[in-house]
Amino acid sequence: MKCIMKNKKIYLQSLVIVLSIFLFAISCKKINILSPNTIPPPTDFRIPDKLKPIEISIEENKYSDTLVFGGFRKKFFFRGKWYVLAEHSYKYDTVNKSLKINSTTLILEITENAEIKIVAENLGNNAESAWSYLNLANVINDNEIIYEPYNYGDYSLSKSSYQYKDNYLNKDVQIYYYNKVIYTDLYYRSTDILTWAKYGRSDNVYMYLPKPTQLDASKPKSWQGRFGVSEAQMALVDDYIYVYGLEEMFYEENPEGIRYFNQPDYYLSKNKYYRIHRSKDMSDANNWEDLGETPWGYYSKLQLRTNKSGEFFLGNGSQVTLKQENSSWVEKYSSIPYTWVTKNFRDWYTIDKSEFEKKDFTSTDFYGDFGLVKKREKTPTPPKWVKSDNNVYYKTYNDYIIDSTMVKYYIPIPPVNEIKEAFDRGERTFTIKPEHIKNAGKNIFMVTDKNPDTAKEEDWTLLTPVNYDENSMVWQFGKDDMLFNANGKIIQLVDYSNIRARTTLQQGAVDELMYEYRNYYSIGDYYNAMYCKAQADMLSMMMLNPDYSMPDDAIAYYTIEFRFY
């Protein structure tokens, strides 16, 4: 089973190797294109007795004779119950194997009796629908469900405008300038899943900034200049707020609205920066300390990044210059040649420009936290594993490959036993039949008795082989995160949207599997060659015969029960 198993362990290593050598489609398993010495040994599928069930019971369940579901987006646990967001319900024609949308944007409940209940449907997916809020919700407890936006508690710079008479154009123009620091404490809350209310706002004023000098004649000097800057960034470092990355407006040097061709080129990006103690009034221009010229020179539109050591990195900026070109004035941009590093925003040194992208992204507008808003602790995403009554944990085994455009393709488990028997007979080819497609289990279970939160990959064992003459789950069914435990039984939802989509998106996977098949065959590894070829043939057959993937009945979910000694 090398064609499948290696992707779990060496994906990153293989990806780097293959991308650096070939422009072919990439796979988690591309290590196989190297020498035979690099190919891992066959996977050991023996399972410790205490983890091996004596029987696996799989029961097909209907919601109704025709209604099925698909497009599962999220599951969450609220007040002792599991809920699922589904994009669609369908009317399933089992004769023609066709789907017709019945409703959209549903909330489903998994009951204690291991059944599906529709809580609500046709909720809509606009930004203010209950379905959308639930899809974004990130704080869930017994009392409430909260959607806290990613920028909750963040600070930013806000602009205002004024009218100015442009003498060259002989009309008033609107000029925008930075006028305040604002923060957001906006969030959304529900106590019953369906009813949501908005709290807080996105434009709370922390403090106002100094005005351009022509708007405040009492302050003849300001980092805003006469007209206000068009670009500015701020960072709270220790107890000081720094303003940097300034870029002036065209009117600052050309108040009449025109620049003549006998005048020189000049920088719109400024080489000045300033600071103010956080305890002082930011709106008073006299409270700002002029720090002189910036170490990095005339650059604006900078990005600020950080690392765990508390260092700041400035990079990705532009030097904006107003230049004469073809009898007109145009803005020209030059990228910053270095990355500038500091811990205190006063003492700087440079490192290579390429190092900038390796640091954590922080902010392009305002960095820092004044402590006015406390972010809530987010509810972890529910695990993909489920726990049985005998303290054994299960999760589904979903194999995939990734092509050169980074599209992920799920691929089926081929008939392992039959391939092995053919290989033992000395055969070098294997023929896929329709029954292999109709019973190709994607959701093969993996088992461990270790804590799944800390278990390593090698601690999980695959429950194989699959007998293809038994009632196993069709390979596209469900998603690996749509498992539930109800009354000691495992629930696996069937995702009909997933089934329909997967029958049309497999050619990239077929090409990749055939590439691996040829590589295995060329080095005489006929078992793995047959294995990959079987997977490719299964996908090809499914594309030509989509109905092979569709169940004979309107199966909404499976109930799986593991029985032990």
Stockholm file with secondary structure:
# STOCKHOLM 1.0

chainA/1-565         MKCIMKNKKIYLQSLVIVLSIFLFAISCKKINILSPNTIPPPTDFRIPDKLKPIEISIEENKYSDTLVFGGFRKKFFFRGKWYVLAEHSYKYDTVNKSLKINSTTLILEITENAEIKIVAENLGNNAESAWSYLNLANVINDNEIIYEPYNYGDYSLSKSSYQYKDNYLNKDVQIYYYNKVIYTDLYYRSTDILTWAKYGRSDNVYMYLPKPTQLDASKPKSWQGRFGVSEAQMALVDDYIYVYGLEEMFYEENPEGIRYFNQPDYYLSKNKYYRIHRSKDMSDANNWEDLGETPWGYYSKLQLRTNKSGEFFLGNGSQVTLKQENSSWVEKYSSIPYTWVTKNFRDWYTIDKSEFEKKDFTSTDFYGDFGLVKKREKTPTPPKWVKSDNNVYYKTYNDYIIDSTMVKYYIPIPPVNEIKEAFDRGERTFTIKPEHIKNAGKNIFMVTDKNPDTAKEEDWTLLTPVNYDENSMVWQFGKDDMLFNANGKIIQLVDYSNIRARTTLQQGAVDELMYEYRNYYSIGDYYNAMYCKAQADMLSMMMLNPDYSMPDDAIAYYTIEFRFY
#=GR chainA/1-565 SS CHHHHTHHHHHHHHHHHHHHHCCSCCCTTGGGGSCGGGSCCCCCCCCCGGGCCSEEEEEEEESSSSEEEEEEEEEEEETTEEEEEEEEEEEEETTTTEEEEEEEEEEEEECTTSCEEEEECCCCCSTTSHHHHHHHCCEECSSCEEECCTTTTCEEEEEEEEEEEETTTTEEEEEEEEEEEEECCCEEEESSSSCCEEESCSCEEEEECCCCTTTCTTCCCCTTTTTCEEEEEEEEETTEEEEEEEEECHHHHCTTSCCCTTSCCEESBCCEEEEEETTSCTTCGGGSEEEEECTTCSCBSCEEEECTTSCEEEESCEEEEEEECSSSEEEEEEECSSEEEESSSSSCEEECGGGGGGSEEEESSEECCCSSSCCCCCCCCCCSCEECTTSCEEEEECCEEECTTCCEEECCCCCHHHHHHHHHTTCCCCCCCHHHHHTCBSCEEEEESSCTTTCCGGGCEECCCCCTTSCCCBTTSSCTTCEEEETTEEEEECCHHHHHHHTTSCHHHHHHHHHHHHHHHHTTCHHHHHHHHHHHHHHHHHHHCGGGGSCSSCEEEEEEEEECC
#=GC SS_cons         CHHHHTHHHHHHHHHHHHHHHCCSCCCTTGGGGSCGGGSCCCCCCCCCGGGCCSEEEEEEEESSSSEEEEEEEEEEEETTEEEEEEEEEEEEETTTTEEEEEEEEEEEEECTTSCEEEEECCCCCSTTSHHHHHHHCCEECSSCEEECCTTTTCEEEEEEEEEEEETTTTEEEEEEEEEEEEECCCEEEESSSSCCEEESCSCEEEEECCCCTTTCTTCCCCTTTTTCEEEEEEEEETTEEEEEEEEECHHHHCTTSCCCTTSCCEESBCCEEEEEETTSCTTCGGGSEEEEECTTCSCBSCEEEECTTSCEEEESCEEEEEEECSSSEEEEEEECSSEEEESSSSSCEEECGGGGGGSEEEESSEECCCSSSCCCCCCCCCCSCEECTTSCEEEEECCEEECTTCCEEECCCCCHHHHHHHHHTTCCCCCCCHHHHHTCBSCEEEEESSCTTTCCGGGCEECCCCCTTSCCCBTTSSCTTCEEEETTEEEEECCHHHHHHHTTSCHHHHHHHHHHHHHHHHTTCHHHHHHHHHHHHHHHHHHHCGGGGSCSSCEEEEEEEEECC
//
